[in-house]
Each structure stands twice: as C-alpha cells, then as structure tokens.
Amino acid sequence: MQIDIEPASHREVQPLRDRYREEMNCQIVHDSWHQRGFLQSYRLSLAGRVVGYGSVGGVGDEPKDLVKEFFLEPDDRGASQALFRALVAASGAKRIESQTNDRLLTLMLLDSVETVERDRILFEDAVTTSHVLADARFRPIGPEERDSVFTHEVEPVGDWVIEQEGEIAATGGLTFHYNPPYSDIYMEVAAPLRGRGLGTFLVQELKRVSHEMGKTPAARCSASNVASRRTLQRAGMAPCAWIIGGSIAR
C-alpha cells in the first residue's frame, strides 16, 4: 500500500476540512489555528489518491509538533493507523491533543500515547433556564466603565455585566473565532461576590444573547475548576467532551 504525505496549504485542504467540520457537528475549540498560522497541514494519499489530511503545529513559541486534526474519508478509515503513523513520521509530531467528540483523532491518541492527560471540559447548551436574582440587572458595559471595573484574575473584561446594588458584580462576553455557528462564553465574578448565583445568571443571559445573534453557545473550563463547572451546569450547559492529550510513544 503506497502512502504519500505531502505538505499542503490551508486553502488546499479546505474542502476536506469542510467535510471534517460537517462530521464533527460541534464546537471545534481550535478551529481558528489554521487562519492564525499555527498549523502546517498535510495531504494524505493512498496509491496516488488523496484520502484525507492532518494538521500539526503549536501556538507562539511552542514546539510545532502537536497533532491537532486528522481526517480521512469514511471509506478509507481501515488504513487510519498506517496513515497516522506516516503523518507522525513525516511531520516530526511528538504529541497529540484531541477533543473526545473527535472520534477518529481520539482513537489515534488512545492507540499512540502511554499516558492520557485530561485538560479541559467542553460544554454544550442543553437546557433553557430561568434564574432570577433580586436587584441584579444584565446590561452592556459602558465605555467609561471598562477602566474602573473590578480587577479580573483570569478572563478579560467582558462586553456585558451584571449590576447589583449599583455596582458591577460580574462581567462576561462571547467570542466567535470558532467554526460557525458556535460562540464561546467567558465570564468572571468579583471575588468577594462569588457563590451567590451571579455567574449562573450571567451565563444564562449570555446564552440568550448568543441565540438572539443566531449563534450556538458553547463553553469550556479547566477540569480542576469545580466552581466554574457547576456554574455552567446550573445555567443549562452540559459537559459534551474532554480535551485530552499525550506524548506519542516511540
């Protein structure tokens, strides 16, 4: 079986990526890595016939040795292990990262690494909630408020706020650099006010804004962040996948 692995541009693999996106039918958390120049793609061929692609790279100064995408036409997946090994050899890949709802790449990861590391949990919109907080108001942030809002520890200051008793108690927003039609929710609550349901109310309202924009809300959080996970779930978000990774065993 003749296997050929050839470097290809993002434009050259785009038709295959379109089929990959359609099959995934979910938020692809690093979809924008292609446009941002973080990935090198490769055409995968059997006996001179292109049957799929793989993408390997890394962010910024990180080593460019991380397999992020691997797609084969369904009728050619019987050769997936041989094609994946050839991709690893041609690209110099040393690591794999996959979201577990990417079944093919997850299978390659489980076949190739000795230790699986769990990083983040992905969430999808599952239930419409109707939480109400006394004296809490969801509204856009004013331009003059950005510099005076409470100090954020993790997330940037969002475009939307929860105001309570005349003070900004939480901010959040939506990002859109994902495969259409998905948006990603982020938020942060002022440290002294956590545990009061403000985050849940904010996520609920950000979901509503996303739907009104014609977008499908999604979210993610660190696997170790129990408070964030519970906030998302109370707002009607349900875990749908893990982001897992590992070093390729030689």
C-alpha positions in Angstrom: 0.0 0.0 0.0 1.7 3.2 -1.2 1.2 6.1 1.3 2.3 9.6 0.5 2.3 12.5 2.9 2.7 16.0 1.4 2.7 19.5 3.0 -0.3 21.5 1.9 -1.6 25.0 2.5 -4.7 25.7 4.5 -6.5 26.6 1.2 -5.6 23.3 -0.4 -7.1 21.2 2.5 -10.1 23.4 3.0 -12.6 21.1 1.1 -11.5 18.2 3.3 -11.8 20.5 6.4 -15.3 21.4 5.4 -16.2 17.7 5.5 -14.4 17.3 8.8 -16.4 20.2 10.3 -19.7 18.8 9.0 -18.9 15.4 10.5 -17.9 16.9 13.9 -21.2 18.9 14.1 -20.0 20.6 17.3 -17.7 23.4 18.5 -14.1 22.9 17.4 -12.2 24.8 20.0 -9.1 25.5 18.0 -10.7 25.9 14.6 -9.0 29.3 14.1 -5.5 27.8 14.4 -5.4 27.4 10.6 -6.2 31.0 9.8 -3.8 32.2 12.6 -0.9 30.3 11.1 -0.4 27.9 14.0 -0.7 24.7 11.9 1.0 23.0 9.0 -1.3 20.7 7.1 -0.5 17.6 5.1 -2.4 15.8 2.3 -2.7 12.1 2.9 -2.7 9.8 -0.1 -3.2 6.1 -0.8 -1.9 4.8 -4.1 -1.9 8.3 -5.5 -5.4 9.2 -4.3 -6.0 11.9 -1.7 -8.0 10.4 1.1 -7.6 12.9 3.9 -5.4 15.4 5.7 -3.7 16.0 9.0 -2.6 19.2 10.8 0.4 19.6 13.1 1.6 22.7 14.9 1.7 24.8 18.0 1.0 28.2 19.4 3.5 31.0 19.5 7.0 29.8 20.7 5.7 26.3 21.5 7.2 23.4 19.5 5.4 22.8 16.2 4.9 19.1 17.0 1.3 18.7 18.1 -1.2 16.8 16.0 -4.4 18.8 16.2 -6.5 17.4 13.3 -6.7 14.1 11.4 -9.4 13.4 8.9 -10.0 10.5 6.5 -12.8 9.8 4.1 -15.0 7.2 5.7 -14.3 4.5 3.1 -10.5 4.8 3.8 -10.5 4.6 7.6 -9.4 1.0 7.5 -6.0 2.4 6.8 -6.2 5.0 9.6 -3.4 3.6 11.7 -0.9 3.3 8.9 -1.7 6.8 7.6 -1.5 8.3 11.0 1.9 6.7 11.7 3.1 8.1 8.3 1.8 11.5 9.2 3.7 11.4 12.5 6.9 10.3 10.8 6.7 13.0 8.0 5.8 15.9 10.3 8.0 15.0 13.3 5.0 15.1 15.6 5.7 14.2 19.2 2.3 14.9 20.9 -1.4 14.7 20.2 -4.3 16.7 21.5 -8.0 15.9 20.8 -11.4 16.7 22.0 -13.1 13.4 22.7 -16.0 14.1 20.4 -13.5 13.9 17.6 -13.7 10.1 17.4 -11.0 9.4 14.8 -8.3 11.5 16.4 -9.2 10.4 19.8 -8.8 6.8 18.7 -5.4 7.6 17.2 -4.5 9.2 20.5 -5.5 6.3 22.6 -3.6 4.0 20.3 -0.4 6.1 20.4 0.2 7.6 23.8 1.1 5.8 27.1 -0.4 8.4 29.5 -3.6 10.3 28.7 -3.8 13.8 30.2 -7.2 15.5 30.8 -7.1 19.2 30.4 -10.4 20.9 29.9 -14.1 20.1 29.8 -16.2 21.3 26.9 -19.9 22.2 27.4 -22.8 22.5 25.0 -26.2 24.2 25.5 -28.7 21.7 26.8 -31.4 23.3 28.9 -33.0 26.8 28.8 -33.1 28.1 32.4 -35.0 31.0 34.0 -32.9 32.1 37.0 -33.8 35.4 38.6 -31.7 37.4 41.1 -33.1 40.1 43.2 -31.7 43.6 42.4 -29.5 42.1 39.6 -29.5 43.6 36.1 -27.9 42.3 33.0 -26.8 45.0 30.6 -24.0 46.1 28.2 -20.9 47.6 29.8 -20.5 51.3 29.3 -17.2 52.5 27.6 -16.3 54.6 30.6 -16.7 51.6 32.9 -14.0 49.4 31.5 -11.1 51.0 33.3 -12.8 51.1 36.7 -14.4 47.7 36.8 -13.1 45.2 39.5 -9.7 43.5 38.9 -10.1 40.4 36.7 -7.9 37.5 37.6 -8.4 35.2 34.6 -10.8 36.5 32.0 -10.8 39.8 30.2 -13.4 42.4 31.0 -16.5 41.4 29.1 -18.9 43.4 27.0 -21.8 42.5 29.3 -22.2 43.0 33.0 -24.3 42.0 36.0 -25.0 45.1 38.1 -26.2 44.6 41.6 -26.9 47.4 44.2 -25.4 49.9 41.8 -22.1 48.1 41.4 -20.7 45.8 38.6 -20.6 42.4 40.2 -19.6 40.3 37.2 -18.6 40.7 33.5 -18.7 38.3 30.6 -19.0 38.0 26.9 -18.9 35.9 23.8 -16.0 35.0 21.4 -16.6 33.9 17.8 -13.3 32.5 16.4 -14.8 29.0 16.1 -16.4 27.1 13.4 -19.8 28.6 12.6 -22.3 28.8 14.2 -20.6 28.5 17.6 -19.8 31.1 20.1 -17.9 30.6 23.3 -19.0 32.1 26.7 -16.5 33.6 29.1 -17.2 35.4 32.4 -15.7 36.4 35.8 -17.4 37.3 39.0 -15.8 39.7 41.5 -14.0 37.6 44.1 -16.0 38.8 47.2 -19.3 38.1 45.5 -18.7 34.6 44.3 -21.0 31.8 45.4 -24.2 33.9 45.1 -25.5 32.8 41.8 -24.2 35.8 39.8 -22.2 33.6 37.4 -25.1 31.3 36.7 -27.3 34.3 36.0 -24.7 35.8 33.7 -24.1 32.6 31.7 -27.9 32.2 31.3 -28.2 35.7 29.9 -25.1 35.3 27.6 -26.7 32.2 26.2 -29.8 34.2 25.4 -27.8 36.9 23.6 -25.9 34.2 21.6 -29.2 32.7 20.4 -30.6 36.1 19.5 -27.5 36.6 17.3 -28.1 33.3 15.6 -25.2 31.6 17.3 -25.0 28.4 19.2 -23.4 28.9 22.7 -20.7 26.7 24.0 -18.2 26.9 26.8 -15.2 25.2 28.4 -13.4 25.2 31.7 -10.4 23.7 33.4 -11.1 20.1 34.7 -10.0 21.2 38.1 -12.3 24.3 38.3 -15.2 22.7 40.1 -16.9 26.1 40.8 -16.9 27.1 37.1 -18.2 23.6 36.1 -21.1 23.8 38.5 -21.9 27.4 37.4 -22.1 26.3 33.7 -24.2 23.3 34.5 -26.7 25.3 36.7 -27.1 27.7 33.7 -28.1 24.8 31.4 -24.8 23.9 29.9 -23.9 20.2 29.8 -20.5 18.5 29.5 -20.1 17.1 26.0 -16.4 16.3 25.7 -12.9 16.4 27.3 -9.8 17.9 25.8 -7.2 15.2 26.2 -3.6 14.9 25.2 -0.4 13.0 25.5 3.1 12.3 24.2 3.4 9.8 21.3 5.1 6.6 22.4 8.1 5.7 20.3 
